[in-house]
Amino acid sequence: MFLTDREREQYRLEPTPEVIRAAWNTIHAHEAAVDDIEDRIQGLLNRIRDLRYDQAKHRAAIERNKGLITLARLLPEELLIKIFTHCVEDGWTRAPLVVSRVCSAWRRAAHAPQVWSHVYAKCDDATVLERTRFWLDMAQGTNLDVTVVTSSRIPHRPVIEVMALLAERSAQWASLNIETDSLRHADLILTECRRPTPELRRIDIRTAALDAGDGDGISDLAIVRHKFDAESAPKLTSVSYVSTVVPALPVFPSHITSLVLEIKESPSFRPLSADSIITILERLPELRSLSLSMPLIYEHEYIPEDEPDRVASLPALQSLTIYGPTDLNEFLPHLHTPSLRQLYLRSLEDLGYRQRPIGPTLTQFVEFAWPPLELLELHDIDLDPDTFARCFAALPHLRELRLHESSIADGTVQLLNGPHGLCPQLTRLDLRWCGHLRGRALVDLVRSRLVVDDAAGPVAAPIEEVAVINCCFVNEEEVLDLARMTVCRLVMRETDDYCRTCACCTNQRYRTRLRMRHTSEIRDGSCPIRLVL
C-alpha cells in the first residue's frame, strides 16, 4: 500500500496533539471494523459447520439406504455360508465372530454349523478350553477340521484337557492337524486319540522334533500307525509329515493313498538314508501320490542303499515328487512304480547346493518305467543332450514337459519336430529360464507338428500350449508367432505351480510392455492370437 506525499510528510514531523487524536480515532475505527469482520467470519464458519453437519446426515442416510440394497444383503444365505467357510479355511479363524457383527443376515449365516467346523486349539492360550468348548457347541454335528498347536514349554495337563474335549467329537473329525516343536507332545496328543475316527480323511503333523536326540524313548510317532489303522480310520487317505528328522520306524497307516514326507535336517544321530525311506515306503502298498522333500541342512551326508537290488514296491503310485539335493535322485532305482504317470524332480540349486549328475539314474528309471510317464517336470535339474535324447526316446506317451532353468538347446528340441518326432503324444510345453533355447526352435517345433503327413502310420499330436517365461532368447515376435499357431502362455499356471510358492517366475513388466507394444496385433480379429498374459 503506497502513501501519499501528505501522509508521508506526517512521519517526518513531530506529531501534534490533533494528529495524535486523529490517529487514535482512526485506529479505533479500524479495530471496530476488524471485530465486525471477525464476527461475520465466525458466522460464516458456523454456517459452514451447520452445512457440513447436514451434509454428513445426508451421506449417512445414503449409506444406510445403500446398505438396504447392497449385494452383500442380497446374497443367498447358502452363498454367505460358503464365503465364510472359505475365510476360515484360509486361516482367518476368528471369521465367524467378526462377520456375525455386520448385520442380522450375516449373523444368521455365520451361525451355520459348517462355518464353525475349523476348530483351532492353541494350548498356550489361557482360555483354550472355553474357546474350544464354545466352538464345538457352535459346530454341532458337522464334520470338524481340528488343529492342535502346542510346544515343549506347555505342561502336559492343558494338552490332555484339550484333547479330552476334542476326543468326545472324534467321530466328526474330517482332518487332524498337529503343530508342535516336541515329539513328546505330538505323541501325547496322539495318545489321547482313544476313539474311532470314521470320518477322518487327512492327518498333518508338523514337528521340529527338538527332543528327538536325547535318547529318552522317543517313539517316532509309531502310534500313528496303530491309532489310525484301517479299522479305526477307514476313510483316511492322506498324511503329511514335516519334521527335522526322518522317522526310524514305519509310522504311517498302511491304507493311505497320499503321503507328503518333508525332512528338514540330517543330524549325526539320525542321518537321512535310503534305508530309512525304503523302510517307510515298504509298508504303504496303496500309495497313489508321494512327495519327498529332503534336508536343507546336512550335518551328516545322505547314506545311499548298500543293496542295489533292494526295492520298495508301490504298485498303485501315479505321482512322485522329489525335492532335495540331486544325490537324492539316486534313490529312484530303488522304487518299483508300474503305474507312475507323473514325475516331478526339483533340486536345491537355488539355495546354493551344487548339482550332481543325475542323467544315468533318471535315464534308467525312465527306460524301465512301463507304461511310460505322461508328465515330466525338471526344476533346476540339468541334463546333457544325450540324456535328453534317451529320455525322449523312452517317453512315447509323454503329454506334458516342464523345464525350469534348463540348458536344453535347439538341437534337442529338434528331436521332437515333425509328424514322426520323438514324444509323439506331447501336447504341452512349459519352459522357464531356459537360457540356451532360441524362440525360432520353438516356432519350428509347433509348425512342424501342424504338418499333415500322408505317410501311413501314427503321426505326432499338435502342440496345444507352449508356456515361455523368462527365456532370454525368445523374442516378442517369436512369442506372437507361437500365439498364431497355438496357445502361448506367459504366466504361471493358476494351480499346481511350484513357482508360485517361491515367486521366481513373475514377469509383470515384460507382459505389460508386450501388451502395450502389440495392442493392435493382439486385438486384430483377422488373425487370432491366442496369448495368455
Secondary structure, DSSP 8 states (H G I E B T S, - for coil): ----HHHHHHTTS---HHHHHHHHHHHHHHHHHHHHHHHHHHHHHHHHHHHHHHHHHHHHHHHHHHHHH-HHHHS-HHHHHHHHHHHHHTT-TTHHHHHTTT-HHHHHHHTSGGGG-EEEEETTSTTHHHHHHHHHHHHTTS-EEEEEE--TTS-HHHHHHHHHHHHTTGGGEEEEEEEES-HHHHHHHHHT--S--TT--EEEEEE--TTTTS-S---TTTHHHHHTSTTT-TT--EEEEEESS--SS--S-TT-SEEEEEE-EE-TTS--BHHHHHHHHTT-TT-SEEEEE--SEESS--B--S-TT--EE-TT--EEEEES-GGGGGGGGGEE-TT--EEEEE-SGGGT------HHHHHHHHHH-SS--SEEEEES----HHHHHHHHHT-TT--EEEEES----HHHHGGG-STT-SSTT--EEEEES-TT--HHHHHHHHHHHH----SSS-------EEEEES-TT--HHHHHHHHHHSEEE-S--SSS-THHHHT----HHHHHHHHHHTHHHHH-TTS---EE-
